[in-house]
């Protein structure tokens, strides 16, 4: 069975403002993902710029089929 990570996140932008996500799901390879790797994935995948602090909260790994090919 494929693995996915379910988590909440908070992103602060260096030029002001922020972005939050709750119950966000991402496909992962393997059984776990490091928070730093998860942050890098979110920032790159969402093409975010001027990112300051990022917090990963309530991270859980679940078994669920991958959604991306």
C-alpha positions as CSV (number, residue, x, y, z in Angstrom):
1,X,0.0,0.0,0.0
2,X,1.2,3.5,-0.8
3,X,2.0,6.0,2.0
4,X,0.8,9.6,2.3
5,X,1.5,12.2,4.9
6,X,-1.3,14.2,6.4
7,X,-0.3,17.4,8.2
8,X,-1.1,21.0,9.0
9,X,1.3,23.8,8.2
10,X,1.9,27.5,8.7
11,X,4.1,29.6,6.4
12,X,5.2,33.1,7.2
13,X,6.5,35.2,4.3
14,X,9.5,37.5,4.7
15,X,7.6,40.4,3.1
16,X,4.5,40.0,5.4
17,X,1.5,37.8,5.4
18,X,1.2,34.0,5.7
19,X,-0.4,30.9,4.5
20,X,-2.0,28.0,6.5
21,X,-3.1,24.6,5.5
22,X,-5.1,22.0,7.5
23,X,-5.3,18.3,6.7
24,X,-3.0,18.7,3.8
25,X,-2.1,15.4,2.1
26,X,1.0,14.5,0.0
27,X,2.2,11.3,-1.5
28,X,5.5,10.1,-0.1
29,X,8.1,7.5,-1.0
30,X,8.9,5.2,2.0
31,X,7.5,5.1,5.5
32,X,8.3,8.6,6.7
33,X,9.4,12.1,5.6
34,X,11.6,14.5,7.6
35,X,10.0,17.9,8.4
36,X,12.8,19.8,6.5
37,X,12.2,17.7,3.4
38,X,8.4,18.2,3.7
39,X,8.9,22.0,4.0
40,X,11.2,22.0,0.9
41,X,8.6,19.9,-1.0
42,X,5.7,22.2,-0.1
43,X,7.6,25.4,-1.0
44,X,8.8,24.0,-4.4
45,X,5.5,22.3,-5.3
46,X,3.5,25.4,-4.6
47,X,6.2,27.6,-6.2
48,X,6.3,29.9,-3.2
49,X,8.7,32.9,-3.0
50,X,9.9,35.0,-0.1
51,X,9.3,32.2,2.4
52,X,10.3,32.9,6.0
53,X,9.5,30.5,8.8
54,X,7.5,27.3,8.1
55,X,5.9,25.2,10.8
56,X,4.8,21.6,10.3
57,X,2.1,20.5,12.8
58,X,0.1,17.3,13.5
59,X,2.0,15.1,11.0
60,X,0.7,11.6,10.5
61,X,1.7,8.9,8.0
62,X,-1.2,7.0,6.6
63,X,-1.6,4.1,4.1
64,X,-3.6,5.3,1.1
65,X,-3.2,5.0,-2.6
66,X,-1.1,7.8,-4.2
67,X,-3.1,10.4,-6.1
68,X,-0.3,11.6,-8.5
69,X,1.0,9.4,-11.3
